[in-house]
Every structure is written in C-alpha cells, then in structure tokens.
Amino acid sequence: MTQKWTKPERMRWWQSIRWRLAVGSVTVTMLAMLLLVTTAILAALYFYESEQNARLSDTASLNAQRVGVQYSQETLQGQKDVEALRSSAQKVLPAYTLKNVQDQSVVSVILSQNNRIVYPLFLAKATATGPRDGQSRALYTALQRLLDPSQQGRYYSTFRTALAQAHQGKAIAYSPGNGLLPRTFALNPIFAEGREEGEVVGVLLAASRSTIDQTLPQFILNVGGVIAVGLGVIALLAALAAVIYARTITRPLGAMTVATRQMVSGNYSVRVRDPAQGELGELAQTFNEMAAQLHRDVEVLREQELWRRELVMNITHDLATPLTAIAGLGEALVDGVNQSREDYEATGRVIVRETLRLRRLVKDLHVMSKVEAGALHPQQRALRMAALVDETLAVLIPEFERAGVEPRNDIAFDLPQVWADADMVTRVVSNLCDNALQHTSAGGSIVLEARVLNNELLISVTDSGKGIAPEALPKIFERFYRADGSRQSRVGGSGLGLSIVKAIVEAHGGRVWAENVSGAGARIGFTLPLAPVSSAKTKTFPPPMQVQR
C-alpha cells in the first residue's frame, strides 16, 4: 500500500543552510582572527617588554650616575645624606607635580638606604593616608605595597630581593613575571661621585606607570581597542559574505525543491531554470534530465493506457464480428436451414474465412506482445525476395480472387539476396498485401517491385486505390490507427498490421514509409539489408513459383 505524501513542516530559520553557513563562516573567521590576533599581541608584548627593559636600564643607569655626581657636590656644601640625595634628585631628575605625574610613561623614584621615598617630593612628604589626589594616591599606595615587607606573593618578594641586590651595588632590570603583561623594573644603585667604587647612598627605581599600578599599558589598550573594532567589522563582513555566498547554494536548491513539489503534484513538465555553476549546475541539469525522462515515461504510460483501452475496444469489436458470424452459421447448420451441398459448402467457406480472420488477429496480438517486450529477434539468413513474394502471393490467391484484384510480382529473380528472417518478411509482405486489398476496388491491381539502393534492397507495394489522405500519412504506422475507420470496420482488421510491419522492418535495421503515387493509389516501401557476399554464394533457393509476372 502506498503512503500518502504529506507536506513537511515549515523549516525554522536556524535550520536553513544559509544561516548555518553564515554562522559557521563567522565562527571560523573569528577563531582564525583570534588566533592571529593572539599571536600578534604575544609578539608585540615580547618586543614591547624587551624594548622597555633596554630603555629603562639605560634611563636608570644614566640618571643614577648623574644623581650620584650631584650628590657628591651637595655633600661638600654640608648637607646631610638624605637632604643631599633629595636635593640632587630635584636638580637632576624631571620635576614631578601632582598635576603631571599621571602623564609620565616612566616614573623615577629615589629610595634612601632604609628604603624611604626621597623623591618625588610630594610622595616623600605624604602623610600616612597618602596624597589627596586620586592619581597620586594610587601611585603612593602601589609603591608602599612594593616596599612593605609584610606583602606576600612572588611579585612583591621578587621586587624586594632585587631591591636588596641594588643596595649592594648591583644594577637590576627584570620582569617579575606577573602573567603575560609586561612588568619591567629597573633598579640602579646610586654611587657617591657616580663611580662604582664609591659608597651606595640610595637606589633609583625606574618603572612604567602601568608596572607600578599593575594596569595595562596604554599601548596595549590602544592596540586592543583597534583589534576589537577590527574584529567586529570583520565579523560583520564575514557574516554578510557568508549570507551572500550561501544564497548561491540555497537558491538553486530552493528552485529544485519547488520543482520537486510540483512534480509530486503531477506536473512533470517543470524544469529548474536557475543558472547555477559547478556541482549545483550539474545537479540541476541532472534533475532536469530526470524530470524529462519521467515526463517521457509518464507520456508513454498514458499512451499505453490509451492504446490498451483502444485495444480492448477494437479487439472486442473484431472478435465479436467473426464470432457472431460463426455462431449464426452454426445455428443454421443445427437448425437444418441449409438444404443442398452448395449451401453447406458456402457456409463452411464463411466459417473458415472467419476462423482465419480470428487466427490472424491472434497472431497480430502475439507479434505486438513480442514487440512490447523487446523480444522480436529475427533469425536472419540469405533470402531471394522474388521467390519469397511468389510463395506469399500463392497463399493469398483466394483473397485476391474474392476481392477481384490482380496481384503482380515485378521483382526480378536475379536481384541480390537479402539478409532477413523468412517468416517475418513473409509476414510483412502478407500484411502489406492485405492492407492494399482492403483499399483497392474490384478490377484494380497490386504491384510488388524491388530495386537495389546502396547496401539495401528497396521493396514497394503499390495499389490502384484512392490513396491515403496527406494528413494520415505520418500516422498509418501507429497502432490501431485507421485512415478510414468506417470502411475498416466493415472489412475487418485489428489496426495492428502496419505497426507490425514497421516493427519487423526496424528489427532488421531497415526503414518503412508511405506515399501517394501519381496516377495510382498508395505505395508503401521498406528496405532490407543485402546478404553478405559469402552467405549469398553458399545459400541456394528453389526456383520461384510463377504467380503473375
């Protein structure tokens, strides 16, 4: 039992290939961009940190030496150690105020030998609560945490270790390794008179504001902002490109879906018109070929259904006529209507004629069943056409005599032999003569002729009837077609004779056609292949039976 086709549920937008491709493309693009950006940021951080180390080391070393030289001059003037150190820093280093300290990318801080802030002055004079300004308070708090021995953690312990080494006269430039962000300190001892053999009077701490505040450097913030904006723009462009690209895939698929639904509804003439390229174009072309084949198959099935109905109607009529005649004559014999021998003979002849008519009909149906099944396989051998026509006409002589028509075999006996199946060719000649008899009036004639044409023998059957209507010429070889339906019904015939002729001739590789002859009736011609020379020489044929030449 076939299941009824049901319309599928409406597809959600997230189930669409278009949106799946868009989301997938954006996801892949974003992942690739994130990987690229991460690599670029790591490289930038590495080179930024290396550059910071070199710059801070150079700056701290130079400033420490200058402060040491100035310190020696200040002590000569009688100032105490801390006051001399502070005075030297104020004269050598840039002046920091509460207003410009937040604008400095590098902060320099002078620490005394007991790690007290000597410079900048506003930090050295700060109370326990620190400066009142927010920016300065943050810097003061960060420095106090670095210097507070109670602070735990690798970041603070590493700084205090480096600071102790600086008090011992060793210059230190290091990164405490607090994550991936650059944290670079430069600690340089301040020697009296600026010489390494002098006494260490303090330590100069140089670091970026971001290092002390433990915040992101402004450079990283700027780069991150640009990258964030770029990623957003790229994501939008990738989504737009993915939607546009996905449309090139979904449009032909949608067209094929619409065409498929129309085919389901019974419209087999629908075709996909979308001019897609590549695999989708090939799929659309294959779909159209499939639809065309289905259309042809459906049309064939419809024609076969019409043929079947017409066959049933024609066979019913053609069977009813002889059966009615035979039944009526049989009843007459039973009732004793016939009184003389002549009456019995006439009745017998009618019964035989109608029986032969039934047998012809059965043979026609048998041949057509072979044609439909593709089982019409001729057993070909060398044949002499003139002799075969003579034998066929000899069998049909009673029919010609009853119709009052003269048969003429004008085929020369010395023509080359044909390569054909004898029984099938006999059937072709018989059907053509029978068809000509049905359209030739008494006193007329039917002429069979032949001539060689290239590698074929062209045979024609010409009657002296009224000919065939021009509009009927292309149709007379169709099954059940009757050019004169009313007359055909009276004289009999299944309507299969000429279609059988066409099937047999084409099975031999020949062709068949019909035409009207000026001054005569209709002519039906067909061709058969000539026999190979070797086969024609070895085959013999009995002398022809002369019927009428």
Order of alpha helices (4+ residues) and beta strands (2+ residues): alpha-alpha-beta-beta-alpha-alpha-alpha-beta-beta-beta-alpha-alpha-alpha-alpha-beta-alpha-beta-beta-alpha-beta-beta-alpha-alpha-beta-beta-alpha
